[in-house]
Amino acid sequence: MSLFVLLPAYNEQESIRPLFKRFQTLEQISNMKMQLILVDDGSSDKTAQTAIEESQSLGISLKLVQHSQNGGLGQAIKTGFTTFLEISKEGDFLAAMDCDNTQPPELLIKMYDTMIAGSYDIAIASRYRKGSKVIGLSKFREIMSYGASWLFRIAARVPGVRDYTCGYRLYNRTFVSKLDMYYGDNLFTESGFACMIDLVLKAKVLKPKIVEIPMVLRYDQKPTASKMKIIKTITRTLKLLYKNLLSTAPTSNLGQTFSKQETTRVPLKITNRK
């Protein structure tokens, strides 16, 4: 079993070293084979060069994919998912997370253990579970995120999900393959931050088993300003909500479309865990 970590990056040169150092430590204490997939989405700084240099210096496995121009988070995630399916094998896992060092890579241990214990398809690092905490985020952004959470809990009702917008998730490869088979090129149709909500809503059709793990989000560790276009994101979020309310997609034949083959579960050997 290998764990692939998708890092969509746009001008994250300053975040690379501290983040990669945390992955090095995580790999050492977890005895887990890891490979980073960094999608450089048309950065104008030295994101790609820094990633190569730091991965070589720290002994981290890195697959670098570069976009010639900035296409948005949705395009970067799409490239990352496609790359993962190309280079991984059955039994592997894909983690997707921000590249700005605000989300704890160490949480992957608990996310993985929980997924294995409960045979989940997706684990979400959540800001809305007991034990969660957000540090350094503006009150406006907090209110906006919390409001989106409640809107989708009421209108979309994806079982097990409270945090629809957080991009820090762990997927088993079997479910990623199912998404790819079912949607094809239509899996990622949102270019901006709303792509994370869209992905959860599309996954809902396949009735995934989802679990949320409380996360401490350290926005105070972000070295650069947020790249989110707030008004555009709000607009796209509301459109997705409206689209979901109108959706009447059939689900009765999905059991015939896909086999029930499960991802191979290999217990993780964790040492020095408190």
KAFEN-V406504 format. One record per residue. N is the residue number from 1. PSI is psi in radians with two decimals (NA if undefined). OMEGA is omega in radians with two decimals (* if undefined). Layout:
N;PSI;OMEGA + N;PSI;OMEGA
This chain:
1;2.36;3.05 + 2;2.57;3.06 + 3;2.06;3.07 + 4;2.42;-3.12 + 5;2.00;3.14 + 6;2.14;3.14 + 7;1.67;3.03 + 8;2.25;-3.01 + 9;2.33;3.03 + 10;1.87;-3.10 + 11;0.99;-3.14 + 12;0.51;-3.11 + 13;-0.75;-3.06 + 14;-0.35;-3.10 + 15;-0.35;-2.99 + 16;-0.92;-3.03 + 17;-0.93;-3.14 + 18;-0.60;3.13 + 19;-0.80;3.14 + 20;-0.60;3.10 + 21;-0.67;3.11 + 22;-0.63;3.09 + 23;-0.64;3.08 + 24;-0.81;3.13 + 25;-0.74;3.13 + 26;-0.74;-3.14 + 27;-0.64;-3.12 + 28;-0.75;-3.07 + 29;-0.36;-3.08 + 30;-0.26;-3.07 + 31;0.67;-3.08 + 32;2.35;3.09 + 33;2.10;-3.07 + 34;2.58;3.02 + 35;2.19;3.12 + 36;2.39;3.01 + 37;1.77;-3.13 + 38;2.08;3.10 + 39;1.84;3.12 + 40;1.85;-3.00 + 41;1.12;3.08 + 42;0.63;-3.13 + 43;2.56;3.08 + 44;-0.10;3.09 + 45;-2.78;-3.07 + 46;0.67;-3.14 + 47;-0.90;-3.09 + 48;-0.82;-3.13 + 49;-0.75;3.14 + 50;-0.71;3.13 + 51;-0.75;3.13 + 52;-0.84;-3.11 + 53;-0.79;-3.10 + 54;-0.64;3.13 + 55;-0.69;3.11 + 56;-0.71;-3.14 + 57;-0.67;-3.06 + 58;-0.11;-3.14 + 59;0.63;-3.13 + 60;2.39;3.11 + 61;2.22;-3.07 + 62;2.29;2.97 + 63;1.95;-3.10 + 64;2.23;3.07 + 65;2.27;-3.07 + 66;2.34;2.98 + 67;2.43;-3.13 + 68;-0.45;3.08 + 69;2.81;-3.09 + 70;2.12;-3.13 + 71;-0.11;-3.12 + 72;2.86;-3.07 + 73;-0.71;-3.12 + 74;-0.74;3.12 + 75;-0.64;3.12 + 76;-0.73;3.10 + 77;-0.74;3.12 + 78;-0.81;3.11 + 79;-0.73;-3.14 + 80;-0.75;3.11 + 81;-0.76;3.13 + 82;-0.78;3.12 + 83;-0.75;3.13 + 84;-0.81;-3.13 + 85;-0.51;-3.13 + 86;-0.64;-2.99 + 87;-0.08;-3.12 + 88;3.09;3.09 + 89;2.93;-3.14 + 90;2.34;-3.10 + 91;-0.22;3.12 + 92;2.93;-3.14 + 93;2.65;3.09 + 94;2.13;2.99 + 95;2.39;3.05 + 96;2.31;-3.11 + 97;2.89;3.13 + 98;2.72;-3.11 + 99;0.28;-3.05 + 100;0.18;3.08 + 101;0.41;3.10 + 102;-0.35;-3.10 + 103;2.38;-3.02 + 104;1.98;3.07 + 105;-0.51;-3.11 + 106;-0.42;-3.14 + 107;-0.30;3.14 + 108;-0.51;3.12 + 109;-0.87;-3.13 + 110;-0.65;3.13 + 111;-0.78;3.14 + 112;-0.87;-3.13 + 113;-0.71;-3.13 + 114;-0.71;3.12 + 115;-0.76;-3.11 + 116;-0.78;-3.09 + 117;-0.62;-3.08 + 118;0.10;-3.11 + 119;0.84;-3.14 + 120;2.73;3.07 + 121;-0.61;-3.10 + 122;2.43;2.98 + 123;2.29;-3.12 + 124;2.27;3.01 + 125;1.93;-2.93 + 126;2.53;3.04 + 127;0.06;-3.02 + 128;0.63;3.04 + 129;2.76;3.13 + 130;2.22;-3.09 + 131;-0.19;3.11 + 132;2.72;3.12 + 133;2.48;3.09 + 134;2.16;-3.10 + 135;2.21;3.01 + 136;0.06;3.13 + 137;2.48;-3.14 + 138;2.63;-3.14 + 139;-0.66;3.14 + 140;-0.80;3.13 + 141;-0.66;3.11 + 142;-0.80;-3.14 + 143;-0.74;3.14 + 144;-0.79;-3.13 + 145;-0.74;-3.14 + 146;-0.70;3.11 + 147;-0.73;3.11 + 148;-0.69;3.12 + 149;-0.82;-3.12 + 150;-0.66;3.11 + 151;-0.81;-3.10 + 152;-0.52;3.05 + 153;-0.65;-3.12 + 154;-0.80;-2.99 + 155;-0.61;-3.07 + 156;-0.73;3.08 + 157;1.06;3.02 + 158;2.06;-3.08 + 159;2.25;3.09 + 160;-0.07;-3.03 + 161;2.25;2.95 + 162;-0.60;-3.11 + 163;1.69;-3.09 + 164;-0.33;-3.00 + 165;-0.35;-3.10 + 166;2.30;-3.12 + 167;-0.01;-3.13 + 168;1.78;-3.06 + 169;2.75;3.06 + 170;2.24;-3.09 + 171;2.50;2.95 + 172;2.66;-2.99 + 173;-0.57;3.14 + 174;-0.75;-3.11 + 175;-0.64;3.07 + 176;-0.71;3.11 + 177;-0.71;3.12 + 178;-0.76;3.10 + 179;-0.76;-3.13 + 180;-0.72;3.13 + 181;-0.68;-3.06 + 182;-0.75;-3.03 + 183;-0.48;-3.10 + 184;-2.32;-3.12 + 185;-0.18;-3.13 + 186;0.09;-3.14 + 187;-0.70;3.14 + 188;1.79;-3.14 + 189;-0.07;3.09 + 190;2.24;-3.09 + 191;-0.44;-3.06 + 192;-2.76;-3.07 + 193;-0.37;3.13 + 194;-0.17;-3.13 + 195;-0.50;-3.12 + 196;-0.66;3.06 + 197;-0.79;-3.11 + 198;-0.69;-3.11 + 199;-0.72;3.11 + 200;-0.75;-3.12 + 201;-0.64;3.09 + 202;-0.62;3.11 + 203;-0.52;-3.12 + 204;-0.62;-3.11 + 205;-0.55;-3.12 + 206;0.10;3.08 + 207;1.01;-3.13 + 208;2.74;3.01 + 209;2.00;-3.00 + 210;2.45;3.07 + 211;2.59;3.09 + 212;2.41;3.13 + 213;2.22;-3.13 + 214;2.42;-3.09 + 215;2.53;2.96 + 216;1.92;-3.11 + 217;2.09;-3.08 + 218;1.32;-3.14 + 219;-0.30;3.11 + 220;-0.21;3.12 + 221;-0.01;-3.14 + 222;2.09;-3.06 + 223;-0.28;-3.10 + 224;2.86;3.14 + 225;2.70;3.12 + 226;2.50;3.14 + 227;0.08;-3.14 + 228;2.28;3.02 + 229;1.74;-2.90 + 230;-0.87;-3.10 + 231;-0.77;3.13 + 232;-0.71;-3.13 + 233;-0.73;3.11 + 234;-0.77;-3.13 + 235;-0.83;-3.13 + 236;-0.63;3.12 + 237;-0.78;3.13 + 238;-0.64;3.11 + 239;-0.68;3.10 + 240;-0.69;3.11 + 241;-0.79;3.14 + 242;-0.74;3.13 + 243;-0.70;3.14 + 244;-0.67;3.13 + 245;-0.55;-3.12 + 246;-0.21;-3.03 + 247;2.36;3.07 + 248;0.54;-3.08 + 249;2.27;3.14 + 250;2.58;3.13 + 251;-0.01;-2.99 + 252;-0.43;-3.08 + 253;0.13;-3.07 + 254;-0.56;-3.13 + 255;-0.45;3.12 + 256;-0.38;-3.08 + 257;-0.65;-3.07 + 258;2.58;3.06 + 259;2.89;-3.12 + 260;0.42;3.13 + 261;2.29;-3.11 + 262;2.70;3.04 + 263;2.35;3.08 + 264;2.28;-3.08 + 265;2.01;3.13 + 266;2.11;-3.10 + 267;2.40;-3.14 + 268;2.40;3.11 + 269;1.75;-3.11 + 270;2.30;3.07 + 271;2.75;3.11 + 272;0.49;3.12 + 273;2.37;3.13 + 274;NA;*
